[in-house]
Amino acid sequence: MAMLNLVRKEIDGQQVFDIDFSVSEESSDAAQAAAATLIYVALFTDARASDDLIGSRVVDGPRGWWADPLAGSGLWHVRRQALGSAARDEAVSEVQRTLDAYSPTMTDVVVRDVSDGSVSVVALEISGKHNGDAFSVGLTL
């Protein structure tokens, strides 16, 4: 099976994203890569901010994609807050809400905060099924 994947690489000490075209005979690897690609695209594409956020000056502008203002997530405006328990909870809820919107392609999605008490980072473990195949993806916000 041929797959176009979004992969994270380290180049000169920095984490960057790149696109990788791979051919895999093992469906579990392909399912894992497809789920990871969908998760990264869904979470790290900016959705348009709601009018109440713009009106309250929490954000400077609406951002988002003009062709589909609901595509993506609102993580970008959560990142503008001080990282505390409320912001952490809001980030986890936003990830869960965004991924739930991809049903029926993604089902049984569970988002767990695995940060181990870190005050500077939110580490997540996301598991579920993508097109019926189980996946588990770890990412850091």
C-alpha positions as CSV (number, residue, x, y, z in Angstrom):
1,M,0.0,0.0,0.0
2,A,1.4,3.4,-0.9
3,M,1.0,6.2,1.7
4,L,1.8,9.9,1.8
5,N,2.8,10.6,5.4
6,L,3.6,13.7,7.5
7,V,6.7,12.8,9.5
8,R,8.6,14.6,12.2
9,K,12.4,14.7,11.8
10,E,15.2,16.3,13.7
11,I,17.4,18.6,11.6
12,D,20.3,20.5,13.1
13,G,18.8,20.0,16.6
14,Q,15.3,21.3,15.6
15,Q,12.1,19.3,15.2
16,V,10.6,19.9,11.7
17,F,7.8,18.2,9.7
18,D,8.4,16.7,6.3
19,I,6.3,14.7,3.8
20,D,7.3,11.1,3.2
21,F,6.1,8.8,0.5
22,S,6.3,5.2,1.5
23,V,5.2,1.8,0.4
24,S,4.3,-0.6,3.1
25,E,3.1,-4.2,3.0
26,E,2.2,-4.2,6.7
27,S,-1.2,-2.7,7.1
28,S,-0.7,-1.9,10.8
29,D,2.2,0.4,10.0
30,A,0.2,2.0,7.2
31,A,-2.8,2.5,9.6
32,Q,-0.6,4.0,12.2
33,A,1.0,6.4,9.7
34,A,-2.4,7.4,8.3
35,A,-3.8,8.1,11.7
36,A,-0.8,10.1,12.8
37,T,-1.0,12.2,9.6
38,L,-4.7,12.9,10.1
39,I,-4.1,13.9,13.7
40,Y,-1.3,16.3,13.0
41,V,-3.2,17.9,10.1
42,A,-6.4,18.2,12.2
43,L,-4.7,19.6,15.3
44,F,-2.1,21.9,13.8
45,T,-4.4,23.6,11.2
46,D,-5.9,26.7,12.7
47,A,-9.7,26.8,12.9
48,R,-11.4,30.2,12.8
49,A,-11.8,31.8,16.2
50,S,-15.4,32.3,17.4
51,D,-16.8,35.8,17.5
52,D,-16.8,35.9,21.3
53,L,-13.1,35.3,21.4
54,I,-12.5,38.0,18.8
55,G,-14.8,40.4,20.5
56,S,-13.2,39.9,23.9
57,R,-9.7,40.6,22.4
58,V,-8.5,37.2,23.5
59,V,-7.1,36.9,20.0
60,D,-6.0,39.5,17.6
61,G,-7.7,38.1,14.5
62,P,-9.9,35.2,13.5
63,R,-7.2,33.1,11.6
64,G,-8.5,29.9,10.1
65,W,-8.8,28.7,6.5
66,W,-11.2,30.9,4.4
67,A,-12.6,27.9,2.5
68,D,-13.6,26.0,5.6
69,P,-13.5,28.1,8.8
70,L,-14.3,25.0,10.9
71,A,-11.4,22.9,9.6
72,G,-8.7,22.4,12.1
73,S,-8.6,23.1,15.8
74,G,-8.6,26.0,18.2
75,L,-5.3,25.0,19.9
76,W,-3.6,28.2,18.6
77,H,-5.7,30.4,20.9
78,V,-5.2,28.0,23.8
79,R,-1.4,28.4,23.4
80,R,-1.8,32.1,23.9
81,Q,-2.8,31.5,27.6
82,A,-0.5,30.9,30.5
83,L,0.0,27.1,31.0
84,G,-2.0,26.2,34.0
85,S,-4.5,23.5,34.9
86,A,-7.3,25.3,33.1
87,A,-5.4,25.8,29.9
88,R,-4.1,22.2,30.0
89,D,-7.7,20.9,30.5
90,E,-8.9,23.2,27.6
91,A,-6.2,21.9,25.3
92,V,-7.0,18.3,26.0
93,S,-10.8,19.0,25.5
94,E,-10.0,20.8,22.2
95,V,-8.0,17.9,21.0
96,Q,-10.8,15.4,21.9
97,R,-13.4,17.7,20.2
98,T,-11.4,18.1,17.1
99,L,-10.7,14.4,16.6
100,D,-14.3,13.4,17.4
101,A,-15.3,15.5,14.4
102,Y,-13.6,13.0,12.2
103,S,-16.1,10.3,12.9
104,P,-16.8,7.7,11.3
105,T,-13.2,7.7,9.9
106,M,-11.8,7.9,13.4
107,T,-13.7,6.1,16.2
108,D,-13.1,5.2,19.9
109,V,-10.7,8.1,20.2
110,V,-9.3,8.5,23.7
111,V,-7.0,11.5,24.5
112,R,-4.8,11.2,27.7
113,D,-2.6,13.8,29.2
114,V,0.7,12.0,30.0
115,S,2.7,15.1,30.9
116,D,3.8,13.8,34.3
117,G,3.3,17.1,36.0
118,S,5.3,19.2,33.6
119,V,4.4,22.9,33.8
120,S,5.9,23.8,30.4
121,V,4.5,21.2,28.0
122,V,1.4,19.2,27.3
123,A,2.2,15.6,26.2
124,L,-0.7,13.5,24.9
125,E,-1.3,9.9,24.1
126,I,-4.1,9.5,21.5
127,S,-5.5,6.1,20.7
128,G,-8.5,4.8,18.9
129,K,-9.3,3.3,15.5
130,H,-8.8,4.8,12.0
131,N,-10.8,3.1,9.3
132,G,-11.2,0.1,11.7
133,D,-7.4,-0.3,12.4
134,A,-6.2,0.4,16.0
135,F,-3.6,3.3,16.4
136,S,-1.7,5.0,19.2
137,V,0.0,8.3,18.6
138,G,2.0,10.4,21.1
139,L,2.5,14.1,20.6
140,T,3.6,17.2,22.4
141,L,1.7,20.5,22.2
